[in-house]
Amino acid sequence: MMDEARWQVGGIEVWNPAFDVTPHQLITGGIITELGVFLPSELQAALTGRLTAL
């Protein structure tokens, strides 16, 4: 199990954030989600009604 194993070399500090926050105006390509890849202009319409099923 991963939660029982160490995945770091001793003596090295590591910071692994779960995600980063990118300002929306910098996103020009596809946004990758568990439901597919969407353009920024398509994202709200594509995800409306689907997120409650997760």
Backbone atoms as SQL, in Angstrom:
CREATE TABLE atoms (id INTEGER PRIMARY KEY, chain TEXT, resi INTEGER, resn TEXT, atom TEXT, x REAL, y REAL, z REAL);
INSERT INTO atoms VALUES
  (1, 'A', 1, 'MET', 'N', 0.837, -1.185, 0.000),
  (2, 'A', 1, 'MET', 'CA', 0.000, 0.000, 0.000),
  (3, 'A', 1, 'MET', 'C', 0.881, 1.248, 0.000),
  (4, 'A', 2, 'MET', 'N', 0.481, 2.235, -0.757),
  (5, 'A', 2, 'MET', 'CA', 1.287, 3.448, -0.838),
  (6, 'A', 2, 'MET', 'C', 1.318, 4.213, 0.473),
  (7, 'A', 3, 'ASP', 'N', 0.236, 4.188, 1.236),
  (8, 'A', 3, 'ASP', 'CA', 0.220, 4.958, 2.475),
  (9, 'A', 3, 'ASP', 'C', 1.122, 4.348, 3.544),
  (10, 'A', 4, 'GLU', 'N', 1.633, 3.153, 3.315),
  (11, 'A', 4, 'GLU', 'CA', 2.532, 2.514, 4.261),
  (12, 'A', 4, 'GLU', 'C', 3.988, 2.598, 3.816),
  (13, 'A', 5, 'ALA', 'N', 4.241, 3.057, 2.608),
  (14, 'A', 5, 'ALA', 'CA', 5.604, 3.107, 2.081),
  (15, 'A', 5, 'ALA', 'C', 6.091, 4.544, 2.007),
  (16, 'A', 6, 'ARG', 'N', 7.410, 4.730, 2.155),
  (17, 'A', 6, 'ARG', 'CA', 8.010, 6.050, 2.005),
  (18, 'A', 6, 'ARG', 'C', 8.479, 6.204, 0.567),
  (19, 'A', 7, 'TRP', 'N', 8.091, 7.290, -0.054),
  (20, 'A', 7, 'TRP', 'CA', 8.463, 7.550, -1.443),
  (21, 'A', 7, 'TRP', 'C', 9.374, 8.767, -1.531),
  (22, 'A', 8, 'GLN', 'N', 10.267, 8.914, -0.565),
  (23, 'A', 8, 'GLN', 'CA', 11.159, 10.063, -0.503),
  (24, 'A', 8, 'GLN', 'C', 12.538, 9.587, -0.088),
  (25, 'A', 9, 'VAL', 'N', 13.557, 10.105, -0.733),
  (26, 'A', 9, 'VAL', 'CA', 14.926, 9.813, -0.335),
  (27, 'A', 9, 'VAL', 'C', 15.198, 10.578, 0.948),
  (28, 'A', 10, 'GLY', 'N', 15.819, 9.945, 1.914),
  (29, 'A', 10, 'GLY', 'CA', 16.099, 10.601, 3.180),
  (30, 'A', 10, 'GLY', 'C', 16.902, 11.882, 3.018),
  (31, 'A', 11, 'GLY', 'N', 16.574, 12.888, 3.831),
  (32, 'A', 11, 'GLY', 'CA', 17.306, 14.145, 3.822),
  (33, 'A', 11, 'GLY', 'C', 16.883, 15.136, 2.755),
  (34, 'A', 12, 'ILE', 'N', 15.858, 14.820, 1.989),
  (35, 'A', 12, 'ILE', 'CA', 15.384, 15.726, 0.944),
  (36, 'A', 12, 'ILE', 'C', 13.983, 16.189, 1.304),
  (37, 'A', 13, 'GLU', 'N', 13.793, 17.520, 1.320),
  (38, 'A', 13, 'GLU', 'CA', 12.462, 18.051, 1.591),
  (39, 'A', 13, 'GLU', 'C', 11.654, 18.058, 0.294),
  (40, 'A', 14, 'VAL', 'N', 10.408, 17.643, 0.391),
  (41, 'A', 14, 'VAL', 'CA', 9.538, 17.563, -0.783),
  (42, 'A', 14, 'VAL', 'C', 8.215, 18.233, -0.462),
  (43, 'A', 15, 'TRP', 'N', 7.682, 18.986, -1.416),
  (44, 'A', 15, 'TRP', 'CA', 6.351, 19.565, -1.286),
  (45, 'A', 15, 'TRP', 'C', 5.580, 19.178, -2.531),
  (46, 'A', 16, 'ASN', 'N', 4.527, 18.414, -2.372),
  (47, 'A', 16, 'ASN', 'CA', 3.714, 17.949, -3.493),
  (48, 'A', 16, 'ASN', 'C', 2.278, 18.429, -3.314),
  (49, 'A', 17, 'PRO', 'N', 1.950, 19.619, -3.818),
  (50, 'A', 17, 'PRO', 'CA', 0.566, 20.081, -3.692),
  (51, 'A', 17, 'PRO', 'C', -0.373, 19.193, -4.503),
  (52, 'A', 18, 'ALA', 'N', -1.593, 19.080, -4.059),
  (53, 'A', 18, 'ALA', 'CA', -2.570, 18.246, -4.755),
  (54, 'A', 18, 'ALA', 'C', -2.969, 18.863, -6.096),
  (55, 'A', 19, 'PHE', 'N', -2.917, 20.166, -6.203),
  (56, 'A', 19, 'PHE', 'CA', -3.280, 20.849, -7.439),
  (57, 'A', 19, 'PHE', 'C', -2.695, 22.249, -7.405),
  (58, 'A', 20, 'ASP', 'N', -2.657, 22.888, -8.530),
  (59, 'A', 20, 'ASP', 'CA', -2.258, 24.288, -8.555),
  (60, 'A', 20, 'ASP', 'C', -3.452, 25.111, -9.018),
  (61, 'A', 21, 'VAL', 'N', -3.407, 26.384, -8.738),
  (62, 'A', 21, 'VAL', 'CA', -4.487, 27.279, -9.142),
  (63, 'A', 21, 'VAL', 'C', -3.933, 28.182, -10.235),
  (64, 'A', 22, 'THR', 'N', -4.445, 28.002, -11.433),
  (65, 'A', 22, 'THR', 'CA', -4.018, 28.807, -12.572),
  (66, 'A', 22, 'THR', 'C', -5.104, 29.826, -12.871),
  (67, 'A', 23, 'PRO', 'N', -4.761, 31.105, -12.969),
  (68, 'A', 23, 'PRO', 'CA', -5.772, 32.107, -13.310),
  (69, 'A', 23, 'PRO', 'C', -6.464, 31.747, -14.632),
  (70, 'A', 24, 'HIS', 'N', -7.780, 31.873, -14.667),
  (71, 'A', 24, 'HIS', 'CA', -8.555, 31.431, -15.832),
  (72, 'A', 24, 'HIS', 'C', -8.136, 32.119, -17.119),
  (73, 'A', 25, 'GLN', 'N', -7.671, 33.351, -17.042),
  (74, 'A', 25, 'GLN', 'CA', -7.287, 34.053, -18.264),
  (75, 'A', 25, 'GLN', 'C', -6.011, 33.478, -18.895),
  (76, 'A', 26, 'LEU', 'N', -5.286, 32.651, -18.167),
  (77, 'A', 26, 'LEU', 'CA', -4.079, 32.026, -18.711),
  (78, 'A', 26, 'LEU', 'C', -4.357, 30.673, -19.371),
  (79, 'A', 27, 'ILE', 'N', -5.568, 30.165, -19.227),
  (80, 'A', 27, 'ILE', 'CA', -5.909, 28.865, -19.813),
  (81, 'A', 27, 'ILE', 'C', -6.466, 29.097, -21.210),
  (82, 'A', 28, 'THR', 'N', -5.732, 28.633, -22.213),
  (83, 'A', 28, 'THR', 'CA', -6.169, 28.829, -23.597),
  (84, 'A', 28, 'THR', 'C', -6.443, 27.512, -24.307),
  (85, 'A', 29, 'GLY', 'N', -5.971, 26.421, -23.758),
  (86, 'A', 29, 'GLY', 'CA', -6.176, 25.113, -24.374),
  (87, 'A', 29, 'GLY', 'C', -7.222, 24.325, -23.622),
  (88, 'A', 30, 'GLY', 'N', -7.177, 23.028, -23.761),
  (89, 'A', 30, 'GLY', 'CA', -8.143, 22.154, -23.123),
  (90, 'A', 30, 'GLY', 'C', -7.922, 22.020, -21.628),
  (91, 'A', 31, 'ILE', 'N', -9.015, 21.833, -20.906),
  (92, 'A', 31, 'ILE', 'CA', -8.985, 21.565, -19.472),
  (93, 'A', 31, 'ILE', 'C', -9.302, 20.089, -19.302),
  (94, 'A', 32, 'ILE', 'N', -8.384, 19.359, -18.678),
  (95, 'A', 32, 'ILE', 'CA', -8.531, 17.915, -18.536),
  (96, 'A', 32, 'ILE', 'C', -9.276, 17.613, -17.243),
  (97, 'A', 33, 'THR', 'N', -10.388, 16.880, -17.350),
  (98, 'A', 33, 'THR', 'CA', -11.166, 16.466, -16.189),
  (99, 'A', 33, 'THR', 'C', -11.373, 14.957, -16.260),
  (100, 'A', 34, 'GLU', 'N', -11.962, 14.395, -15.221),
  (101, 'A', 34, 'GLU', 'CA', -12.269, 12.968, -15.232),
  (102, 'A', 34, 'GLU', 'C', -13.388, 12.639, -16.220),
  (103, 'A', 35, 'LEU', 'N', -14.065, 13.659, -16.731),
  (104, 'A', 35, 'LEU', 'CA', -15.154, 13.457, -17.687),
  (105, 'A', 35, 'LEU', 'C', -14.749, 13.740, -19.127),
  (106, 'A', 36, 'GLY', 'N', -13.522, 14.166, -19.343),
  (107, 'A', 36, 'GLY', 'CA', -13.047, 14.457, -20.691),
  (108, 'A', 36, 'GLY', 'C', -12.223, 15.725, -20.738),
  (109, 'A', 37, 'VAL', 'N', -11.892, 16.157, -21.951),
  (110, 'A', 37, 'VAL', 'CA', -11.108, 17.373, -22.172),
  (111, 'A', 37, 'VAL', 'C', -12.027, 18.420, -22.786),
  (112, 'A', 38, 'PHE', 'N', -12.036, 19.613, -22.195),
  (113, 'A', 38, 'PHE', 'CA', -12.958, 20.659, -22.622),
  (114, 'A', 38, 'PHE', 'C', -12.224, 21.971, -22.829),
  (115, 'A', 39, 'LEU', 'N', -12.690, 22.763, -23.788),
  (116, 'A', 39, 'LEU', 'CA', -12.212, 24.131, -23.931),
  (117, 'A', 39, 'LEU', 'C', -12.795, 24.947, -22.788),
  (118, 'A', 40, 'PRO', 'N', -12.135, 26.040, -22.384),
  (119, 'A', 40, 'PRO', 'CA', -12.675, 26.850, -21.293),
  (120, 'A', 40, 'PRO', 'C', -14.116, 27.296, -21.539),
  (121, 'A', 41, 'SER', 'N', -14.446, 27.634, -22.780),
  (122, 'A', 41, 'SER', 'CA', -15.803, 28.090, -23.099),
  (123, 'A', 41, 'SER', 'C', -16.838, 26.970, -23.026),
  (124, 'A', 42, 'GLU', 'N', -16.412, 25.711, -23.055),
  (125, 'A', 42, 'GLU', 'CA', -17.322, 24.565, -23.024),
  (126, 'A', 42, 'GLU', 'C', -17.493, 23.971, -21.631),
  (127, 'A', 43, 'LEU', 'N', -16.628, 24.327, -20.710),
  (128, 'A', 43, 'LEU', 'CA', -16.544, 23.614, -19.442),
  (129, 'A', 43, 'LEU', 'C', -17.838, 23.651, -18.629),
  (130, 'A', 44, 'GLN', 'N', -18.415, 24.818, -18.413),
  (131, 'A', 44, 'GLN', 'CA', -19.619, 24.895, -17.582),
  (132, 'A', 44, 'GLN', 'C', -20.763, 24.084, -18.181),
  (133, 'A', 45, 'ALA', 'N', -21.006, 24.223, -19.465),
  (134, 'A', 45, 'ALA', 'CA', -22.092, 23.479, -20.106),
  (135, 'A', 45, 'ALA', 'C', -21.832, 21.978, -20.062),
  (136, 'A', 46, 'ALA', 'N', -20.590, 21.572, -20.241),
  (137, 'A', 46, 'ALA', 'CA', -20.254, 20.147, -20.264),
  (138, 'A', 46, 'ALA', 'C', -20.406, 19.503, -18.891),
  (139, 'A', 47, 'LEU', 'N', -20.135, 20.257, -17.839),
  (140, 'A', 47, 'LEU', 'CA', -20.157, 19.681, -16.497),
  (141, 'A', 47, 'LEU', 'C', -21.468, 19.891, -15.753),
  (142, 'A', 48, 'THR', 'N', -22.331, 20.774, -16.232),
  (143, 'A', 48, 'THR', 'CA', -23.604, 21.030, -15.564),
  (144, 'A', 48, 'THR', 'C', -24.424, 19.749, -15.493),
  (145, 'A', 49, 'GLY', 'N', -24.819, 19.369, -14.310),
  (146, 'A', 49, 'GLY', 'CA', -25.626, 18.180, -14.110),
  (147, 'A', 49, 'GLY', 'C', -24.838, 16.894, -13.983),
  (148, 'A', 50, 'ARG', 'N', -23.575, 16.896, -14.339),
  (149, 'A', 50, 'ARG', 'CA', -22.769, 15.679, -14.276),
  (150, 'A', 50, 'ARG', 'C', -22.035, 15.529, -12.949),
  (151, 'A', 51, 'LEU', 'N', -21.715, 16.605, -12.297),
  (152, 'A', 51, 'LEU', 'CA', -20.905, 16.537, -11.082),
  (153, 'A', 51, 'LEU', 'C', -21.635, 15.895, -9.917),
  (154, 'A', 52, 'THR', 'N', -22.951, 15.992, -9.859),
  (155, 'A', 52, 'THR', 'CA', -23.689, 15.368, -8.761),
  (156, 'A', 52, 'THR', 'C', -23.652, 13.853, -8.866),
  (157, 'A', 53, 'ALA', 'N', -23.425, 13.323, -10.067),
  (158, 'A', 53, 'ALA', 'CA', -23.363, 11.873, -10.256),
  (159, 'A', 53, 'ALA', 'C', -22.057, 11.285, -9.743),
  (160, 'A', 54, 'LEU', 'N', -21.040, 12.112, -9.564),
  (161, 'A', 54, 'LEU', 'CA', -19.755, 11.616, -9.083),
  (162, 'A', 54, 'LEU', 'C', -19.868, 11.412, -7.621);
